[in-house]
Amino acid sequence: MRYTALFTASLALLSFLSRIAAEPSLVTKAVDTVTADKVDGFEDAVDTSAAISPIEARAHDDDANSAALVARQAVPGPYNIPCRLFPNVCENWCYYVFCHKHGAGSNSAFWTVTVNRTAGLRPQSECGRLSPNKCSVLSRNPWPPNRAADQDCDEQPKNTNNEGGANAATRCMPRAENRGEGSAWSAYINKPAPNRVDDGTKVKVTLEAPPPLGVCASYRVPNTSVCLPPARPDEMNVDQDEVRQQ
């Protein structure tokens, strides 16, 4: 019996080998069937819904770039005023912080301004009350008495800051200095993208080498400023016509 079963199995194996020899394509079909089953199983195991199209990938990159741009714009570097070039502007800033606002030192919150190109606050300041302004030789009541015809009226903070206008400190100074520093501020906030300083951005103002004495003394040592001219107290800036009407 055992020999009969062995003989039968041998015949079946010889028959199978003969078919393979006669039709080699049977082996190829078998391999293809197994491979296809494995590939189908692999695809079923992978969640293809998580795939990102090229358009979605670009949109993701754009969002990341925009976020990076906002982060860079959120904290711009300080606006530094070199006092050797703009001494009167520096003293006007010192007067605004240490005398007008009674700031304690260079870390005072009053050194921070908010950019607003459309604020248009100059008419509310001493520089904009009269036309021509109080520093012009053509003014009816010049303040202070004009020493030369090339005087401009400076206001700090500027009319492009939310903190300017009626709250600004004003003084007369040489036209070239006033307009030179104004151009420096404009260049600072209007840099090409991505470094442009947007409206609503907080900017810290710093002074480079301010005068060690006088109105700027508190920049280094708190509560040591002398609040006298050339940065004039507010009560001395009132138009004389207004005084006579009161």
Secondary structure by P-SEA (a helix, b strand, c coil): caaaaaaaaaaaaaaaaaaaaaccaaaaaaaaaaaaaaaaaaaaaccccccccaaaaaaaaaaaaaaaaaaaacccccccccccccaaaaaaaaaacccccccccccccccbbbbbccccccccccccccccccccccccccccccccccbbbbbccccccccccccbbbbbccaaaaaaaaaaaaaaaaccccccccccbbbbbbbccccccccccccccccccccccccccccccccaaaaaac
